[in-house]
Amino acid sequence: MKLLTFTLLLLLSLSGWAQADITPKVSEALKKGDAAGVAVYFMPQVDLALPENDKSLSKAEAQKALAGFFVQNTVKNFAVKHQGTSKLDDQYRIGVLNTGKGDFRVTFFMRKSGDVILIKQLKIETED
């Protein structure tokens, strides 16, 4: 009985993430170089790390900074390569953003906020 209860609770918790998984929508926006499409999923305050700066910004400021990055780096493609859960129980995705100026490693951390999953941190780093 305990095993059945544990299994049921585990499935319910995992299905909550699966139902609210924003990864496909964020990935599609990144593929298009659509800063507004990504920003829809930002928390009101987001940590944004770009090759030229690393700041905690409001959702609107982060969208503007990301749009500037996309203007300078024309996006060709984006693909998620790895996903998991951090020690703080945040979901994360790691992918590669292909641009006209080279490839970038993209990591975004998501946290449940009320009934929705939102991005709390987005890092775009040069790929070595």
N, C-alpha and C positions, 0 to 999 in steps of 0.2 A: 504494500500500500504506500509506504514512504517513497519507494522508487517511482511509482506511478505519479504521485503528487509532485515529486521533484521534476520528472520528465515533463509533465504538463506545465509547470511554472517556467521551466527553461524554454519550452516551445512558445509560450505566450510572450515571454520577454524578447525572444529572437524575432518573433513575428511583428512585434511593435517596431523594431528597427527596419525590418524588411518592408513593411507597409509604408513607412515614412522615409525610405531611403531616397535621398535627393541626388545621389551619385550620377544617375543617368542624365538628369537635367543639367547639373553643374558641368558634367563632361561635355555635353552637347554645346553649352554656352562657351566653354573654353575652346572647343574645336572651331567655333565661329569667331573667336576673338571678341565675344559679346560681353563687355564689362557689366552692362545693365542686367543681362541675364544671369550672371554670376552673383551680382549684388543683391538680387531678390532673396538670396539665401544667406546673406550676411546677418549676424547679430547686430544690434544697434551700435555696438562698439566692437571693432574687429582688429586683430593684430595682423598687419599686412607687411610682409617682407618681400621686397623686390631687390634685384641686384644693386640698385643705386640707393636704397634706403630701407629702413626697418622701423615701423612706427605703429602705435596703437591709434586708430583713426575711427571717426564716425563712419557709419555706413555710406553716407554721401561722399565723404572725403576719400574713402577707400575705393569707391566706384570710380571716382575721377582719376585717382592715381593708377588704377588698373587699366582704365581706358588709355591713359598716356603711355603705359607700357605696351599695350596692343598697337598703338599708332607707330611706335618705334620698332616693334617686332611683329611683322605680319605673320599671323598664325596659319600654319599649313595643316596641322593635325594635333590631336591630343588623345592619349590612351592611358587608362588606369592600368598600372602594372602590379600593384600590391595594395591590400587593404587589411585592416585589423582594428583592434581595440587597445587603447593606451592604458597605462596603469591607473589613470584618473577616470577610466570608463568612458573616454571620448572615442568616437569612431574616427578613423583616419583613412585617407586614400593617398597613395603616392603614384604619380604618373609622369609621363614625358610629354612635354609640349614642344612640338616641332615648329620652328619659325624660319623666316627667311634669313635670320642672322644666327641660326644655330639652335641647338636643343637646350631645353631647360627642364630641370626637375621641379615638379609641382607637388606640394604636400598640402592637404587641407584637413583640418580637424573640425569635427562636427560634434555638437552637444544638443541634447534634447532641451528645449525651452518651452515649457507648457506642453502643448500637443504637437509641436512641430520640431523638426531637426534643423538647426541652423549652423552656419560656418562661423566658428569663433577665431580661427587662424588660417591664413593662406600664405604659403611661402613659395616663391618662385626663385630658384637658384640656378646659376649657370651649371651646365652639365660638363664635368671634366672628362 
